[in-house]
Amino acid sequence: MLWPSEIAALQDLCRNATGAEAGAFAVDTLNSRPAVRHDEICTIWIAPADGCSCGAWLTGVGPLRETR
């Protein structure tokens, strides 16, 4: 449920530079990174804002080295 002013603002966003209707589009708001497996001693489990200490964010898949 939107206010008429919000509907007008959304319609303005969907128009192109010439003022013609540009059509519908979608914006992917989900993170497109693959699932990353962190080590059980990674700081991501303790304080996520501090970052990753196991290197999984660098590799994109899992820790840089296994601890076992």
Secondary structure as GFF3:
##gff-version 3
##sequence-region A 1 68
A	DSSP	alpha_helix	4	14	.	.	.	ID=ss1
A	DSSP	three_ten_helix	43	45	.	.	.	ID=ss2
A	DSSP	three_ten_helix	48	50	.	.	.	ID=ss3
A	DSSP	alpha_helix	56	59	.	.	.	ID=ss4
###
